[in-house]
């Protein structure tokens, strides 16, 4: 496994360097850092929720200009780059690009180890991106989703709970039923 360079990098230098690495990194204040999932992997529940979101939204967006992408795509932020668990891209990036061109919606699938960091730091970074319109924080301990939505120039908070709830996503012409997002999850196994 290649070690990150010690000198600070620009975002462009980082993407060039990242192409030659065997795991994913984020650029934070000029320094490449491994993503949490690169170090520990994702839990089964985290992975299932991510796949469920991709399947649901991928089916709804087929043939439309917006498409779901995994954490293999980066989003440029004020501190460098981040890799949301899922993003909806509405632009047309170069086929070899590692960066989303028009990330309209980003998802962070919450885990106990990243909950605090995601809810505070990443959200504020995403809110400053000029093209992101919706940020979803998806809980893996209960069927609930916190949504930050940009309405004109203001960010508004919405909460959805229970398997009957549906998160409307008019920004991409889709909706995300929590029953689909949390399909096949056994809540009796929550510790």
Buried (B, 14 or more C-beta within 10 A) or exposed (E): EEEBEEEEBEBEBBBEBBEEBEEBBBBBEBBBBBBBBBEEEBBEBBBBBBBBBBBBBBEBBEEEEBBBBEBEBBBBBEBBBBBBBBBBBBBEBEEEEBBBEBBBBBBBBBBEEBBEEBBEBBBBBBBEBEBBBBBBBBBBEEBBBBBBBBEEEEBEEEEBEEBEBEBEBEBBEBBBBBBBBBBEBEEEEEE
